[in-house]
Amino acid sequence: MPPTTLEALEAAALQLSVAERSQLAERLLVSLEEDNEIMLAWYAEAARRGEAFARGEETAFPASEVIERLQAMISSPRSQ
């Protein structure tokens, strides 16, 4: 079965650089919610962090490790 238009677009988009995908995502988000400034601010922050990560300026942690740390924080008594 040939790929759908959406699948073909997705495959093409995934071949773009990080910066190009960031620009494309921003344009798509704007097309969904022209007046949603909060969403755009969050997107801009996510794009900034993604670009910093790609440059090696940010560190990432596996989701399982983050969840484990948060669960430990929640279950341990607070020190006063």
N, C-alpha and C positions, 0 to 999 in steps of 0.2 A: 504494500500500500504506500503510495507516495506521501511525503510529509505534507501536512496542512500548511496553509499560509502562515499561521501563528508559529508552528514549529520551524518553518524556514526562516522567519524573522528572528526567532529566538536564537537559532544556530548562527545566523549572520551577526547578531548583536554580540554573542559570546566571543566572536573573533576580534572584536574591537579592543583597543587598549583600555586600561582602567579609566583614563581621563575621558575617552570617547564614550564609554559606557556610562560614566557619571553624567556627562552632558545629555546623553539620550534619556537617561532615567529622569533627570530634572525636567526635560521637555515633556515627557509623558506624564509626570506628576502634575505639572502646570496645566496640561490639557484636561486633567480630571477635575481639578479644583482651582480655578483661576484666583479665587479670593481667599484661599487658605494659607495665610501668612505663617501660621504656626507650623504647619506641615512642611512648608518650604524651608523654614529655619532649621527644623530637625533634619531635613534632607541635606541642607548645606553643611551642617555639623557632621553628619554621617559621611558625606563626600570628603570633607576635610580630613576626618580621621582615617578614611580608607586610603586617601592619597599619602598621608603621613606614614601609614603602615607599609604601603608599597615602597616608600623611600627608606624604610628601615628605622624610622623615627618613633614608632609606636610598637608595643609588644602585645601579642595576643595570647590568650590562655584558652585551653580546651573548655567547652561549655560544661563538661562533666566536672572539671576542677572548680569552676566558678560556682556551680550549684552546690558542690560538696562544701566549699568554704562558707557559702551563705547559710546552708543548713546548720553548719557548726556554730555560726554566729547566732542564729535564731535559737538554737537549743541550749546554748551555754548561758549560765546566769551572768548578768551584767555585773561588772565590778563597780563598786561605788567609791 
